[in-house]
């Protein structure tokens, strides 16, 4: 989603934790990002929120 402000923010948070060697934080950030991406997919399919 190019117009989404959250996607780059979540990706940046994940990458910051990953590059900082904080595996627990990186895993948590990835879960948060994936949940957010799933919400985009639901939107694309026209499913109600
Ligand atoms: Zn997004």
mmCIF file of the protein (N, C-alpha, C, O) and its ligand, coordinates in Angstrom:
data_MODEL
# 
_entry.id   MODEL 
# 
loop_
_entity.id 
_entity.type 
_entity.pdbx_number_of_molecules 
1 polymer     1 
2 non-polymer 1 
# 
_entity_poly.entity_id                      1 
_entity_poly.type                           'polypeptide(L)' 
_entity_poly.nstd_linkage                   no 
_entity_poly.nstd_monomer                   no 
_entity_poly.pdbx_seq_one_letter_code       
;(UNK)(UNK)(UNK)(UNK)(UNK)(UNK)(UNK)(UNK)(UNK)(UNK)(UNK)(UNK)(UNK)(UNK)(UNK)(UNK)
(UNK)(UNK)(UNK)(UNK)(UNK)(UNK)(UNK)(UNK)(UNK)(UNK)(UNK)(UNK)(UNK)(UNK)(UNK)(UNK)
(UNK)(UNK)(UNK)(UNK)(UNK)(UNK)(UNK)(UNK)(UNK)(UNK)(UNK)(UNK)(UNK)(UNK)(UNK)(UNK)
(UNK)
;
_entity_poly.pdbx_seq_one_letter_code_can   XXXXXXXXXXXXXXXXXXXXXXXXXXXXXXXXXXXXXXXXXXXXXXXXX 
_entity_poly.pdbx_strand_id                 A 
# 
loop_
_entity_poly_seq.entity_id 
_entity_poly_seq.num 
_entity_poly_seq.mon_id 
_entity_poly_seq.hetero 
1 1  UNK n 
1 2  UNK n 
1 3  UNK n 
1 4  UNK n 
1 5  UNK n 
1 6  UNK n 
1 7  UNK n 
1 8  UNK n 
1 9  UNK n 
1 10 UNK n 
1 11 UNK n 
1 12 UNK n 
1 13 UNK n 
1 14 UNK n 
1 15 UNK n 
1 16 UNK n 
1 17 UNK n 
1 18 UNK n 
1 19 UNK n 
1 20 UNK n 
1 21 UNK n 
1 22 UNK n 
1 23 UNK n 
1 24 UNK n 
1 25 UNK n 
1 26 UNK n 
1 27 UNK n 
1 28 UNK n 
1 29 UNK n 
1 30 UNK n 
1 31 UNK n 
1 32 UNK n 
1 33 UNK n 
1 34 UNK n 
1 35 UNK n 
1 36 UNK n 
1 37 UNK n 
1 38 UNK n 
1 39 UNK n 
1 40 UNK n 
1 41 UNK n 
1 42 UNK n 
1 43 UNK n 
1 44 UNK n 
1 45 UNK n 
1 46 UNK n 
1 47 UNK n 
1 48 UNK n 
1 49 UNK n 
# 
loop_
_struct_asym.id 
_struct_asym.entity_id 
A 1 
B 2 
# 
loop_
_chem_comp.id 
_chem_comp.type 
_chem_comp.mon_nstd_flag 
UNK 'L-peptide linking' . 
ZN  non-polymer         . 
# 
_pdbx_entity_nonpoly.entity_id   2 
_pdbx_entity_nonpoly.name        ? 
_pdbx_entity_nonpoly.comp_id     ZN 
# 
_pdbx_nonpoly_scheme.asym_id         B 
_pdbx_nonpoly_scheme.entity_id       2 
_pdbx_nonpoly_scheme.mon_id          ZN 
_pdbx_nonpoly_scheme.ndb_seq_num     1 
_pdbx_nonpoly_scheme.pdb_seq_num     101 
_pdbx_nonpoly_scheme.auth_seq_num    101 
_pdbx_nonpoly_scheme.pdb_mon_id      ZN 
_pdbx_nonpoly_scheme.auth_mon_id     ZN 
_pdbx_nonpoly_scheme.pdb_strand_id   A 
_pdbx_nonpoly_scheme.pdb_ins_code    . 
# 
loop_
_atom_site.group_PDB 
_atom_site.id 
_atom_site.type_symbol 
_atom_site.label_atom_id 
_atom_site.label_alt_id 
_atom_site.label_comp_id 
_atom_site.label_asym_id 
_atom_site.label_entity_id 
_atom_site.label_seq_id 
_atom_site.pdbx_PDB_ins_code 
_atom_site.Cartn_x 
_atom_site.Cartn_y 
_atom_site.Cartn_z 
_atom_site.occupancy 
_atom_site.B_iso_or_equiv 
_atom_site.pdbx_formal_charge 
_atom_site.auth_seq_id 
_atom_site.auth_comp_id 
_atom_site.auth_asym_id 
_atom_site.auth_atom_id 
_atom_site.pdbx_PDB_model_num 
ATOM   1   N  N  . UNK A 1 1  ? 0.844   -1.203  0.000  1.00 0.00 ? 1   UNK A N  1 
ATOM   2   C  CA . UNK A 1 1  ? 0.000   0.000   0.000  1.00 0.00 ? 1   UNK A CA 1 
ATOM   3   C  C  . UNK A 1 1  ? 0.879   1.254   0.000  1.00 0.00 ? 1   UNK A C  1 
ATOM   4   O  O  . UNK A 1 1  ? 1.419   1.649   1.033  1.00 0.00 ? 1   UNK A O  1 
ATOM   5   N  N  . UNK A 1 2  ? 1.007   1.848   -1.139 1.00 0.00 ? 2   UNK A N  1 
ATOM   6   C  CA . UNK A 1 2  ? 1.924   2.982   -1.289 1.00 0.00 ? 2   UNK A CA 1 
ATOM   7   C  C  . UNK A 1 2  ? 1.446   4.195   -0.495 1.00 0.00 ? 2   UNK A C  1 
ATOM   8   O  O  . UNK A 1 2  ? 2.252   5.016   -0.056 1.00 0.00 ? 2   UNK A O  1 
ATOM   9   N  N  . UNK A 1 3  ? 0.135   4.301   -0.314 1.00 0.00 ? 3   UNK A N  1 
ATOM   10  C  CA . UNK A 1 3  ? -0.411  5.485   0.359  1.00 0.00 ? 3   UNK A CA 1 
ATOM   11  C  C  . UNK A 1 3  ? -0.447  5.331   1.881  1.00 0.00 ? 3   UNK A C  1 
ATOM   12  O  O  . UNK A 1 3  ? -0.772  6.273   2.604  1.00 0.00 ? 3   UNK A O  1 
ATOM   13  N  N  . UNK A 1 4  ? -0.107  4.124   2.355  1.00 0.00 ? 4   UNK A N  1 
ATOM   14  C  CA . UNK A 1 4  ? -0.182  3.875   3.791  1.00 0.00 ? 4   UNK A CA 1 
ATOM   15  C  C  . UNK A 1 4  ? 1.059   4.412   4.519  1.00 0.00 ? 4   UNK A C  1 
ATOM   16  O  O  . UNK A 1 4  ? 2.194   4.183   4.102  1.00 0.00 ? 4   UNK A O  1 
ATOM   17  N  N  . UNK A 1 5  ? 0.810   5.122   5.602  1.00 0.00 ? 5   UNK A N  1 
ATOM   18  C  CA . UNK A 1 5  ? 1.914   5.701   6.394  1.00 0.00 ? 5   UNK A CA 1 
ATOM   19  C  C  . UNK A 1 5  ? 2.460   4.686   7.396  1.00 0.00 ? 5   UNK A C  1 
ATOM   20  O  O  . UNK A 1 5  ? 3.608   4.779   7.832  1.00 0.00 ? 5   UNK A O  1 
ATOM   21  N  N  . UNK A 1 6  ? 1.619   3.716   7.751  1.00 0.00 ? 6   UNK A N  1 
ATOM   22  C  CA . UNK A 1 6  ? 2.002   2.756   8.794  1.00 0.00 ? 6   UNK A CA 1 
ATOM   23  C  C  . UNK A 1 6  ? 2.972   1.699   8.287  1.00 0.00 ? 6   UNK A C  1 
ATOM   24  O  O  . UNK A 1 6  ? 3.855   1.256   9.022  1.00 0.00 ? 6   UNK A O  1 
ATOM   25  N  N  . UNK A 1 7  ? 2.807   1.292   7.016  1.00 0.00 ? 7   UNK A N  1 
ATOM   26  C  CA . UNK A 1 7  ? 3.669   0.239   6.465  1.00 0.00 ? 7   UNK A CA 1 
ATOM   27  C  C  . UNK A 1 7  ? 5.156   0.570   6.608  1.00 0.00 ? 7   UNK A C  1 
ATOM   28  O  O  . UNK A 1 7  ? 5.892   -0.226  7.190  1.00 0.00 ? 7   UNK A O  1 
ATOM   29  N  N  . UNK A 1 8  ? 5.632   1.728   6.092  1.00 0.00 ? 8   UNK A N  1 
ATOM   30  C  CA . UNK A 1 8  ? 7.055   2.054   6.239  1.00 0.00 ? 8   UNK A CA 1 
ATOM   31  C  C  . UNK A 1 8  ? 7.474   2.214   7.687  1.00 0.00 ? 8   UNK A C  1 
ATOM   32  O  O  . UNK A 1 8  ? 8.608   1.896   8.043  1.00 0.00 ? 8   UNK A O  1 
ATOM   33  N  N  . UNK A 1 9  ? 6.564   2.707   8.534  1.00 0.00 ? 9   UNK A N  1 
ATOM   34  C  CA . UNK A 1 9  ? 6.880   2.882   9.958  1.00 0.00 ? 9   UNK A CA 1 
ATOM   35  C  C  . UNK A 1 9  ? 7.084   1.533   10.638 1.00 0.00 ? 9   UNK A C  1 
ATOM   36  O  O  . UNK A 1 9  ? 8.012   1.359   11.427 1.00 0.00 ? 9   UNK A O  1 
ATOM   37  N  N  . UNK A 1 10 ? 6.198   0.572   10.322 1.00 0.00 ? 10  UNK A N  1 
ATOM   38  C  CA . UNK A 1 10 ? 6.305   -0.758  10.915 1.00 0.00 ? 10  UNK A CA 1 
ATOM   39  C  C  . UNK A 1 10 ? 7.542   -1.482  10.393 1.00 0.00 ? 10  UNK A C  1 
ATOM   40  O  O  . UNK A 1 10 ? 8.226   -2.187  11.134 1.00 0.00 ? 10  UNK A O  1 
ATOM   41  N  N  . UNK A 1 11 ? 7.813   -1.296  9.112  1.00 0.00 ? 11  UNK A N  1 
ATOM   42  C  CA . UNK A 1 11 ? 8.984   -1.928  8.504  1.00 0.00 ? 11  UNK A CA 1 
ATOM   43  C  C  . UNK A 1 11 ? 10.264  -1.341  9.099  1.00 0.00 ? 11  UNK A C  1 
ATOM   44  O  O  . UNK A 1 11 ? 11.229  -2.063  9.354  1.00 0.00 ? 11  UNK A O  1 
ATOM   45  N  N  . UNK A 1 12 ? 10.262  -0.039  9.314  1.00 0.00 ? 12  UNK A N  1 
ATOM   46  C  CA . UNK A 1 12 ? 11.424  0.630   9.909  1.00 0.00 ? 12  UNK A CA 1 
ATOM   47  C  C  . UNK A 1 12 ? 11.657  0.161   11.338 1.00 0.00 ? 12  UNK A C  1 
ATOM   48  O  O  . UNK A 1 12 ? 12.797  -0.040  11.755 1.00 0.00 ? 12  UNK A O  1 
ATOM   49  N  N  . UNK A 1 13 ? 10.561  -0.013  12.091 1.00 0.00 ? 13  UNK A N  1 
ATOM   50  C  CA . UNK A 1 13 ? 10.660  -0.484  13.477 1.00 0.00 ? 13  UNK A CA 1 
ATOM   51  C  C  . UNK A 1 13 ? 11.234  -1.894  13.523 1.00 0.00 ? 13  UNK A C  1 
ATOM   52  O  O  . UNK A 1 13 ? 12.061  -2.217  14.375 1.00 0.00 ? 13  UNK A O  1 
ATOM   53  N  N  . UNK A 1 14 ? 10.775  -2.733  12.581 1.00 0.00 ? 14  UNK A N  1 
ATOM   54  C  CA . UNK A 1 14 ? 11.290  -4.104  12.515 1.00 0.00 ? 14  UNK A CA 1 
ATOM   55  C  C  . UNK A 1 14 ? 12.768  -4.097  12.153 1.00 0.00 ? 14  UNK A C  1 
ATOM   56  O  O  . UNK A 1 14 ? 13.571  -4.778  12.791 1.00 0.00 ? 14  UNK A O  1 
ATOM   57  N  N  . UNK A 1 15 ? 13.129  -3.323  11.122 1.00 0.00 ? 15  UNK A N  1 
ATOM   58  C  CA . UNK A 1 15 ? 14.505  -3.306  10.656 1.00 0.00 ? 15  UNK A CA 1 
ATOM   59  C  C  . UNK A 1 15 ? 15.449  -2.736  11.723 1.00 0.00 ? 15  UNK A C  1 
ATOM   60  O  O  . UNK A 1 15 ? 16.584  -3.191  11.864 1.00 0.00 ? 15  UNK A O  1 
ATOM   61  N  N  . UNK A 1 16 ? 14.972  -1.747  12.460 1.00 0.00 ? 16  UNK A N  1 
ATOM   62  C  CA . UNK A 1 16 ? 15.778  -1.140  13.516 1.00 0.00 ? 16  UNK A CA 1 
ATOM   63  C  C  . UNK A 1 16 ? 16.105  -2.180  14.591 1.00 0.00 ? 16  UNK A C  1 
ATOM   64  O  O  . UNK A 1 16 ? 17.245  -2.273  15.047 1.00 0.00 ? 16  UNK A O  1 
ATOM   65  N  N  . UNK A 1 17 ? 15.097  -2.962  14.990 1.00 0.00 ? 17  UNK A N  1 
ATOM   66  C  CA . UNK A 1 17 ? 15.300  -4.015  15.989 1.00 0.00 ? 17  UNK A CA 1 
ATOM   67  C  C  . UNK A 1 17 ? 16.192  -5.120  15.434 1.00 0.00 ? 17  UNK A C  1 
ATOM   68  O  O  . UNK A 1 17 ? 17.086  -5.614  16.121 1.00 0.00 ? 17  UNK A O  1 
ATOM   69  N  N  . UNK A 1 18 ? 15.937  -5.505  14.178 1.00 0.00 ? 18  UNK A N  1 
ATOM   70  C  CA . UNK A 1 18 ? 16.697  -6.575  13.532 1.00 0.00 ? 18  UNK A CA 1 
ATOM   71  C  C  . UNK A 1 18 ? 18.169  -6.186  13.402 1.00 0.00 ? 18  UNK A C  1 
ATOM   72  O  O  . UNK A 1 18 ? 19.052  -6.975  13.739 1.00 0.00 ? 18  UNK A O  1 
ATOM   73  N  N  . UNK A 1 19 ? 18.431  -4.991  12.922 1.00 0.00 ? 19  UNK A N  1 
ATOM   74  C  CA . UNK A 1 19 ? 19.809  -4.556  12.716 1.00 0.00 ? 19  UNK A CA 1 
ATOM   75  C  C  . UNK A 1 19 ? 20.509  -4.266  14.038 1.00 0.00 ? 19  UNK A C  1 
ATOM   76  O  O  . UNK A 1 19 ? 21.738  -4.279  14.118 1.00 0.00 ? 19  UNK A O  1 
ATOM   77  N  N  . UNK A 1 20 ? 19.705  -4.002  15.084 1.00 0.00 ? 20  UNK A N  1 
ATOM   78  C  CA . UNK A 1 20 ? 20.262  -3.770  16.411 1.00 0.00 ? 20  UNK A CA 1 
ATOM   79  C  C  . UNK A 1 20 ? 20.517  -5.061  17.173 1.00 0.00 ? 20  UNK A C  1 
ATOM   80  O  O  . UNK A 1 20 ? 21.048  -5.045  18.283 1.00 0.00 ? 20  UNK A O  1 
ATOM   81  N  N  . UNK A 1 21 ? 20.130  -6.185  16.562 1.00 0.00 ? 21  UNK A N  1 
ATOM   82  C  CA . UNK A 1 21 ? 20.380  -7.474  17.185 1.00 0.00 ? 21  UNK A CA 1 
ATOM   83  C  C  . UNK A 1 21 ? 19.364  -7.828  18.261 1.00 0.00 ? 21  UNK A C  1 
ATOM   84  O  O  . UNK A 1 21 ? 19.566  -8.781  19.014 1.00 0.00 ? 21  UNK A O  1 
ATOM   85  N  N  . UNK A 1 22 ? 18.276  -7.072  18.343 1.00 0.00 ? 22  UNK A N  1 
ATOM   86  C  CA . UNK A 1 22 ? 17.239  -7.340  19.346 1.00 0.00 ? 22  UNK A CA 1 
ATOM   87  C  C  . UNK A 1 22 ? 16.209  -8.301  18.753 1.00 0.00 ? 22  UNK A C  1 
ATOM   88  O  O  . UNK A 1 22 ? 15.198  -7.879  18.192 1.00 0.00 ? 22  UNK A O  1 
ATOM   89  N  N  . UNK A 1 23 ? 16.486  -9.605  18.889 1.00 0.00 ? 23  UNK A N  1 
ATOM   90  C  CA . UNK A 1 23 ? 15.665  -10.620 18.225 1.00 0.00 ? 23  UNK A CA 1 
ATOM   91  C  C  . UNK A 1 23 ? 14.231  -10.646 18.755 1.00 0.00 ? 23  UNK A C  1 
ATOM   92  O  O  . UNK A 1 23 ? 13.284  -10.809 17.986 1.00 0.00 ? 23  UNK A O  1 
ATOM   93  N  N  . UNK A 1 24 ? 14.078  -10.487 20.060 1.00 0.00 ? 24  UNK A N  1 
ATOM   94  C  CA . UNK A 1 24 ? 12.735  -10.514 20.652 1.00 0.00 ? 24  UNK A CA 1 
ATOM   95  C  C  . UNK A 1 24 ? 11.899  -9.349  20.134 1.00 0.00 ? 24  UNK A C  1 
ATOM   96  O  O  . UNK A 1 24 ? 10.731  -9.511  19.780 1.00 0.00 ? 24  UNK A O  1 
ATOM   97  N  N  . UNK A 1 25 ? 12.520  -8.177  20.099 1.00 0.00 ? 25  UNK A N  1 
ATOM   98  C  CA . UNK A 1 25 ? 11.818  -6.983  19.629 1.00 0.00 ? 25  UNK A CA 1 
ATOM   99  C  C  . UNK A 1 25 ? 11.520  -7.086  18.135 1.00 0.00 ? 25  UNK A C  1 
ATOM   100 O  O  . UNK A 1 25 ? 10.459  -6.668  17.672 1.00 0.00 ? 25  UNK A O  1 
ATOM   101 N  N  . UNK A 1 26 ? 12.464  -7.646  17.393 1.00 0.00 ? 26  UNK A N  1 
ATOM   102 C  CA . UNK A 1 26 ? 12.282  -7.825  15.955 1.00 0.00 ? 26  UNK A CA 1 
ATOM   103 C  C  . UNK A 1 26 ? 11.124  -8.774  15.669 1.00 0.00 ? 26  UNK A C  1 
ATOM   104 O  O  . UNK A 1 26 ? 10.308  -8.515  14.785 1.00 0.00 ? 26  UNK A O  1 
ATOM   105 N  N  . UNK A 1 27 ? 11.053  -9.869  16.413 1.00 0.00 ? 27  UNK A N  1 
ATOM   106 C  CA . UNK A 1 27 ? 9.969   -10.835 16.230 1.00 0.00 ? 27  UNK A CA 1 
ATOM   107 C  C  . UNK A 1 27 ? 8.622   -10.190 16.525 1.00 0.00 ? 27  UNK A C  1 
ATOM   108 O  O  . UNK A 1 27 ? 7.646   -10.407 15.808 1.00 0.00 ? 27  UNK A O  1 
ATOM   109 N  N  . UNK A 1 28 ? 8.583   -9.401  17.580 1.00 0.00 ? 28  UNK A N  1 
ATOM   110 C  CA . UNK A 1 28 ? 7.352   -8.721  17.960 1.00 0.00 ? 28  UNK A CA 1 
ATOM   111 C  C  . UNK A 1 28 ? 6.946   -7.702  16.897 1.00 0.00 ? 28  UNK A C  1 
ATOM   112 O  O  . UNK A 1 28 ? 5.770   -7.581  16.555 1.00 0.00 ? 28  UNK A O  1 
ATOM   113 N  N  . UNK A 1 29 ? 7.934   -6.975  16.382 1.00 0.00 ? 29  UNK A N  1 
ATOM   114 C  CA . UNK A 1 29 ? 7.662   -5.981  15.341 1.00 0.00 ? 29  UNK A CA 1 
ATOM   115 C  C  . UNK A 1 29 ? 7.162   -6.651  14.068 1.00 0.00 ? 29  UNK A C  1 
ATOM   116 O  O  . UNK A 1 29 ? 6.307   -6.110  13.367 1.00 0.00 ? 29  UNK A O  1 
ATOM   117 N  N  . UNK A 1 30 ? 7.707   -7.841  13.771 1.00 0.00 ? 30  UNK A N  1 
ATOM   118 C  CA . UNK A 1 30 ? 7.292   -8.565  12.571 1.00 0.00 ? 30  UNK A CA 1 
ATOM   119 C  C  . UNK A 1 30 ? 5.847   -9.045  12.700 1.00 0.00 ? 30  UNK A C  1 
ATOM   120 O  O  . UNK A 1 30 ? 5.078   -8.991  11.741 1.00 0.00 ? 30  UNK A O  1 
ATOM   121 N  N  . UNK A 1 31 ? 5.493   -9.509  13.882 1.00 0.00 ? 31  UNK A N  1 
ATOM   122 C  CA . UNK A 1 31 ? 4.106   -9.929  14.137 1.00 0.00 ? 31  UNK A CA 1 
ATOM   123 C  C  . UNK A 1 31 ? 3.156   -8.741  13.956 1.00 0.00 ? 31  UNK A C  1 
ATOM   124 O  O  . UNK A 1 31 ? 2.102   -8.860  13.332 1.00 0.00 ? 31  UNK A O  1 
ATOM   125 N  N  . UNK A 1 32 ? 3.547   -7.613  14.509 1.00 0.00 ? 32  UNK A N  1 
ATOM   126 C  CA . UNK A 1 32 ? 2.728   -6.401  14.390 1.00 0.00 ? 32  UNK A CA 1 
ATOM   127 C  C  . UNK A 1 32 ? 2.581   -5.992  12.931 1.00 0.00 ? 32  UNK A C  1 
ATOM   128 O  O  . UNK A 1 32 ? 1.490   -5.634  12.488 1.00 0.00 ? 32  UNK A O  1 
ATOM   129 N  N  . UNK A 1 33 ? 3.690   -6.047  12.181 1.00 0.00 ? 33  UNK A N  1 
ATOM   130 C  CA . UNK A 1 33 ? 3.669   -5.676  10.767 1.00 0.00 ? 33  UNK A CA 1 
ATOM   131 C  C  . UNK A 1 33 ? 2.787   -6.633  9.972  1.00 0.00 ? 33  UNK A C  1 
ATOM   132 O  O  . UNK A 1 33 ? 2.002   -6.198  9.129  1.00 0.00 ? 33  UNK A O  1 
ATOM   133 N  N  . UNK A 1 34 ? 2.910   -7.939  10.234 1.00 0.00 ? 34  UNK A N  1 
ATOM   134 C  CA . UNK A 1 34 ? 2.122   -8.940  9.508  1.00 0.00 ? 34  UNK A CA 1 
ATOM   135 C  C  . UNK A 1 34 ? 0.629   -8.763  9.764  1.00 0.00 ? 34  UNK A C  1 
ATOM   136 O  O  . UNK A 1 34 ? -0.189  -8.885  8.852  1.00 0.00 ? 34  UNK A O  1 
ATOM   137 N  N  . UNK A 1 35 ? 0.285   -8.471  11.027 1.00 0.00 ? 35  UNK A N  1 
ATOM   138 C  CA . UNK A 1 35 ? -1.122  -8.242  11.371 1.00 0.00 ? 35  UNK A CA 1 
ATOM   139 C  C  . UNK A 1 35 ? -1.649  -7.039  10.597 1.00 0.00 ? 35  UNK A C  1 
ATOM   140 O  O  . UNK A 1 35 ? -2.780  -7.047  10.113 1.00 0.00 ? 35  UNK A O  1 
ATOM   141 N  N  . UNK A 1 36 ? -0.814  -6.005  10.485 1.00 0.00 ? 36  UNK A N  1 
ATOM   142 C  CA . UNK A 1 36 ? -1.182  -4.807  9.736  1.00 0.00 ? 36  UNK A CA 1 
ATOM   143 C  C  . UNK A 1 36 ? -1.359  -5.128  8.248  1.00 0.00 ? 36  UNK A C  1 
ATOM   144 O  O  . UNK A 1 36 ? -2.308  -4.661  7.618  1.00 0.00 ? 36  UNK A O  1 
ATOM   145 N  N  . UNK A 1 37 ? -0.442  -5.924  7.690  1.00 0.00 ? 37  UNK A N  1 
ATOM   146 C  CA . UNK A 1 37 ? -0.534  -6.285  6.272  1.00 0.00 ? 37  UNK A CA 1 
ATOM   147 C  C  . UNK A 1 37 ? -1.786  -7.105  6.002  1.00 0.00 ? 37  UNK A C  1 
ATOM   148 O  O  . UNK A 1 37 ? -2.420  -6.957  4.957  1.00 0.00 ? 37  UNK A O  1 
ATOM   149 N  N  . UNK A 1 38 ? -2.142  -7.975  6.949  1.00 0.00 ? 38  UNK A N  1 
ATOM   150 C  CA . UNK A 1 38 ? -3.361  -8.772  6.793  1.00 0.00 ? 38  UNK A CA 1 
ATOM   151 C  C  . UNK A 1 38 ? -4.589  -7.875  6.703  1.00 0.00 ? 38  UNK A C  1 
ATOM   152 O  O  . UNK A 1 38 ? -5.532  -8.175  5.971  1.00 0.00 ? 38  UNK A O  1 
ATOM   153 N  N  . UNK A 1 39 ? -4.576  -6.781  7.444  1.00 0.00 ? 39  UNK A N  1 
ATOM   154 C  CA . UNK A 1 39 ? -5.698  -5.848  7.402  1.00 0.00 ? 39  UNK A CA 1 
ATOM   155 C  C  . UNK A 1 39 ? -5.814  -5.221  6.014  1.00 0.00 ? 39  UNK A C  1 
ATOM   156 O  O  . UNK A 1 39 ? -6.915  -4.936  5.543  1.00 0.00 ? 39  UNK A O  1 
ATOM   157 N  N  . UNK A 1 40 ? -4.655  -5.006  5.357  1.00 0.00 ? 40  UNK A N  1 
ATOM   158 C  CA . UNK A 1 40 ? -4.673  -4.502  3.977  1.00 0.00 ? 40  UNK A CA 1 
ATOM   159 C  C  . UNK A 1 40 ? -5.301  -5.529  3.043  1.00 0.00 ? 40  UNK A C  1 
ATOM   160 O  O  . UNK A 1 40 ? -6.106  -5.186  2.177  1.00 0.00 ? 40  UNK A O  1 
ATOM   161 N  N  . UNK A 1 41 ? -4.920  -6.802  3.230  1.00 0.00 ? 41  UNK A N  1 
ATOM   162 C  CA . UNK A 1 41 ? -5.455  -7.866  2.378  1.00 0.00 ? 41  UNK A CA 1 
ATOM   163 C  C  . UNK A 1 41 ? -6.965  -7.966  2.544  1.00 0.00 ? 41  UNK A C  1 
ATOM   164 O  O  . UNK A 1 41 ? -7.690  -8.154  1.566  1.00 0.00 ? 41  UNK A O  1 
ATOM   165 N  N  . UNK A 1 42 ? -7.437  -7.843  3.770  1.00 0.00 ? 42  UNK A N  1 
ATOM   166 C  CA . UNK A 1 42 ? -8.871  -7.887  4.037  1.00 0.00 ? 42  UNK A CA 1 
ATOM   167 C  C  . UNK A 1 42 ? -9.579  -6.750  3.299  1.00 0.00 ? 42  UNK A C  1 
ATOM   168 O  O  . UNK A 1 42 ? -10.665 -6.930  2.747  1.00 0.00 ? 42  UNK A O  1 
ATOM   169 N  N  . UNK A 1 43 ? -8.939  -5.567  3.299  1.00 0.00 ? 43  UNK A N  1 
ATOM   170 C  CA . UNK A 1 43 ? -9.490  -4.412  2.578  1.00 0.00 ? 43  UNK A CA 1 
ATOM   171 C  C  . UNK A 1 43 ? -9.565  -4.701  1.089  1.00 0.00 ? 43  UNK A C  1 
ATOM   172 O  O  . UNK A 1 43 ? -10.566 -4.403  0.437  1.00 0.00 ? 43  UNK A O  1 
ATOM   173 N  N  . UNK A 1 44 ? -8.487  -5.289  0.551  1.00 0.00 ? 44  UNK A N  1 
ATOM   174 C  CA . UNK A 1 44 ? -8.404  -5.574  -0.882 1.00 0.00 ? 44  UNK A CA 1 
ATOM   175 C  C  . UNK A 1 44 ? -9.479  -6.556  -1.320 1.00 0.00 ? 44  UNK A C  1 
ATOM   176 O  O  . UNK A 1 44 ? -9.975  -6.477  -2.444 1.00 0.00 ? 44  UNK A O  1 
ATOM   177 N  N  . UNK A 1 45 ? -9.840  -7.476  -0.439 1.00 0.00 ? 45  UNK A N  1 
ATOM   178 C  CA . UNK A 1 45 ? -10.844 -8.476  -0.747 1.00 0.00 ? 45  UNK A CA 1 
ATOM   179 C  C  . UNK A 1 45 ? -12.261 -7.955  -0.518 1.00 0.00 ? 45  UNK A C  1 
ATOM   180 O  O  . UNK A 1 45 ? -13.238 -8.634  -0.835 1.00 0.00 ? 45  UNK A O  1 
ATOM   181 N  N  . UNK A 1 46 ? -12.363 -6.759  0.028  1.00 0.00 ? 46  UNK A N  1 
ATOM   182 C  CA . UNK A 1 46 ? -13.671 -6.163  0.257  1.00 0.00 ? 46  UNK A CA 1 
ATOM   183 C  C  . UNK A 1 46 ? -14.387 -6.724  1.466  1.00 0.00 ? 46  UNK A C  1 
ATOM   184 O  O  . UNK A 1 46 ? -15.600 -6.573  1.608  1.00 0.00 ? 46  UNK A O  1 
ATOM   185 N  N  . UNK A 1 47 ? -13.630 -7.373  2.339  1.00 0.00 ? 47  UNK A N  1 
ATOM   186 C  CA . UNK A 1 47 ? -14.239 -7.929  3.543  1.00 0.00 ? 47  UNK A CA 1 
ATOM   187 C  C  . UNK A 1 47 ? -14.507 -6.827  4.555  1.00 0.00 ? 47  UNK A C  1 
ATOM   188 O  O  . UNK A 1 47 ? -13.737 -5.874  4.670  1.00 0.00 ? 47  UNK A O  1 
ATOM   189 N  N  . UNK A 1 48 ? -15.600 -6.964  5.284  1.00 0.00 ? 48  UNK A N  1 
ATOM   190 C  CA . UNK A 1 48 ? -15.883 -5.965  6.322  1.00 0.00 ? 48  UNK A CA 1 
ATOM   191 C  C  . UNK A 1 48 ? -14.856 -6.044  7.456  1.00 0.00 ? 48  UNK A C  1 
ATOM   192 O  O  . UNK A 1 48 ? -14.379 -7.128  7.793  1.00 0.00 ? 48  UNK A O  1 
ATOM   193 N  N  . UNK A 1 49 ? -14.524 -4.903  8.036  1.00 0.00 ? 49  UNK A N  1 
ATOM   194 C  CA . UNK A 1 49 ? -13.470 -4.821  9.049  1.00 0.00 ? 49  UNK A CA 1 
ATOM   195 C  C  . UNK A 1 49 ? -13.826 -5.618  10.301 1.00 0.00 ? 49  UNK A C  1 
ATOM   196 O  O  . UNK A 1 49 ? -13.046 -5.655  11.252 1.00 0.00 ? 49  UNK A O  1 
HETATM 197 ZN ZN . ZN  B 2 .  ? -0.146  -0.250  5.757  1.00 0.00 ? 101 ZN  A ZN 1 
# 
